Amino acid sequence: MRGGRRRPAPDRRRPASGRRLSPYGFLAPAFVLYAAFLLYPILRAVQLSLYRWDGLSLGVWVGLDNYRAVLADERLRAAFGHALVLIVFYAVIPLAIGLVLAAILNRARVRGLGFFRTVVFLPQVVAMVVVAVAWRQIYAPNGSLNTALRAVGLDALTRAWLGDYTFALPAVGFVGTWVSMGLVTVLLLAGMARIPGELYEAARLDGAGAVREFFAITLPAVRGEIAVALTLTIIAALKTFDLVYMTTNGGPGTSTTVPSYEVYRNAFERGQVGLAAAIGITLTVVIFLINLVVNKVGDRTS
């Protein structure tokens, strides 16, 4: 107003009523969605795991018997063991290859790096069912892999890869390596791009070579990206289902069965929904514990 004091600017943090907005007002809708789509299904699965139920008739309370069956059944124990083996193919090998590949590309400053990132990331975009069908054809007795081995005179190495008790699980795991390697490499390249170039210049002035630069500068700088990559790939390894289902169906015998496949088999083929729920909850706990260790180690070393 003219001739008077200026009116103070309104506090935008307060609503028209004059009350300060609580941060819980913003969190409540998100928590409701989180509880409805994540917490409730998990609690429901826990409830089902305490019953013997075929999905149709009335369930019978059995307490922890389904969890005892998970620990006692040799097939189910083997399934969890196979999942741990797949961690090596999905997480450890892609991380080792990705670190070397990303370090070389970052050091060489290759042209067209954006195009390369797109190409190596493509396996993440393609549906796993399509990937599984393609690799099933590659591994077939008359597929591309055996044809290539015969062409170079290595006929003794040819075999029905997905039907071999010894090589079926590594063959499935190699597909996981192919899928995960691009994701890991892109994550590591993004982390290495943030490293100041002055650090490398100072190291070179001190006489450091490429290997010393990698262990002294590059590796410590991308520990956060390594933790993220391990978290994503370990989860993918432990919960893999479609790849196994489309390539081996858990065979030959039980040599490639995994927990997620056992959940499907017990729930939809054997009518043991309670046991399937117990396997799923056990798998969830294993995934949580392994990734908790990975993140704790990552936080401690960063």
Beta strands, then each sheet from edge to edge (+ up, - down):
strand 1: 51-52
strand 2: 60-61
sheet 1: 1+ 2-
end
